[in-house]
Amino acid sequence: MLKKQSQHIINTTLIVIVLLIFGVVSAAYSQGRAKSPPPTQVETVKTGGHPEYTRILINLNQATPYEVQTDFLKKRIYVSLDNTVLAPKFQTKVFKDQNLDGVEVDETGKQVKISLQLKDANSRLIHFTKENQIVLDLKGAKKPFIQTRIGAMGRSS
């Protein structure tokens, strides 16, 4: 009788241990498969003229990090957004402007790349975020912003 009871306790303990191990493994597996957040959506890209500069607004459905790359020799500025797609009703509203020749928007996988074609290689760029917007202010100039003289400033005798 005692042998039967101890065998029953051993069997019950083994079942509890197996269930605990299965629960821990199952929880770890489900955490490893946690869904990644949905990609950010680019809703609109708008440009607007201003007497002194051009403002480009990239409207998103949520704030997201971005990267700006400039190539002023080729008169290009690139804005890259990872884990981002174009919204189903995406719109581009680009107006003729003194600083900007054009805007291209490309979606590849889960990355959106916005390319700005500048009129002048000699341009200034300021960019910042405001809630769910990326704001780029662009100002071009025909003359260099900083003029540097090379050579002797004056002769001393």
N, C-alpha and C positions, 0 to 999 in steps of 0.2 A: 504494500500500500504506500509506504513511504517512498519507494522507488518510483511508483507511478506519479506521485505528486511532484517529486523533484524533476522527473522527465517532462511533466506538463509545464513547470516553471521555466525550464530550459527552453522548451519549444516556444513559449510565449515571449520570452526575452529575445530569442533569435528573431521572431517575427517583428517585434518592436524595433530592433536594431536595423533590420532590413528596411522597414518602412521609413525610419529616420534617415538612413543613407539615401534612399530613393528620393525623399523629400528635399534633402540638401542638394543632391545632384540636379534634380529637376529645377529648383530655384536658381541655381547657378547657371544652368543652361538657358533658362528664360531671361535672366538678366543679360547674358551675353548676346541674346537676340533682341534686345530692346530696340524698338523702332527709332530710327534717326528722325530728327525733326524734319518736317516738310520743308522743301526748298523755299527760299524767299522768291517772291514774284516781282518782276519789274512791271509796273503798271503803265507808266508813261515816261517819255523823254521829251521835254519841252525846251525850247529856246526862246529868248526874247531880246529884242533890241533895247539899247539904252544909249544915250548920247556918248558915254565914255567907255562902256564895257558891254560884254555879252554875258548874260546869265543863263546857264544850262541847269535845269532841274531834272533830276532822276527820281521819280516817285516810286516807292517800294511799299509792299504791304506790311513790312516789318523792318526794323533797323537791321543792318547787316554790315560786316566789314567789307572794305573795298580797297583796291590798289590802283594808284595812278602812275602811269609811265609816260614820260615825255620824250619825244624825238623832234626837237625844234629844227634840226637840219632838214628833216623830211616834212616839217610843218604838220606834225601829228601829235595828238594826245590820246592815250588809251586809258579807259576805266574798266577794270576787270572785277567781276563779282563772282566768287565761288559759291557753290551750293545755291545757285540762283537760276530761275527760268523766266521766260517771258509769260506774263499773265495771258489768259485766254483772250481777253479784249485789249491787248497791248496796243498803244497808239504812240506815234511819233508826231510831234507838232514842231516843225522847224520852219523858221521864217528867214527871209533874206536878211543878211546881217553884214556889217562892215568888218567883223573879225573872223567870221566862220564861213568856210566854203561848203561844208556839208557834214552830216552825221550819219554814221553807219552803225547798225545794231545787229550783232550776230549772237546766236545761241548755239552752243556746242555742248551736248550732254547736259550737265548741270552747271554750266558756266555761261554767263552773259558778258560779252565784251562790247563796249561802246567806243567807237573810234571817231574822233573829232578831227576834221581836216581844216587847218588854219589857213587864213589868207596870208599872214605874215609870219616868217620864222622868228621874228623878234617880238615875242609875246610874253605877257605875264599871266600867271595862273595862280588863283587862290581857290582852295577847295575846303569844304567843311560839311558836317552833317547837321541836320535840323530835324529832329524827330525821325520820321520815316522817309527823309529826303536826303539826297546827296546834292550839294550845291557847288557849282563850279562857276567862278567869275573869271572871264577871259578879257584881256585887253591887249590889242596889237598896236604896234607903232611902226612907222616908216623909218624913223631914226632910232639908233640905239638908246636904251634907257640910261646907260652909263657910258660916258665918253672918257676914254683914257688916252692920255698923251704919252707917246713913247719917245724917249730921247731926253736930251738935256733940257732942264727947265730954264736955266740961265747960266751964264758963265761968270765965274768969279775971277778977278784979275789978281 
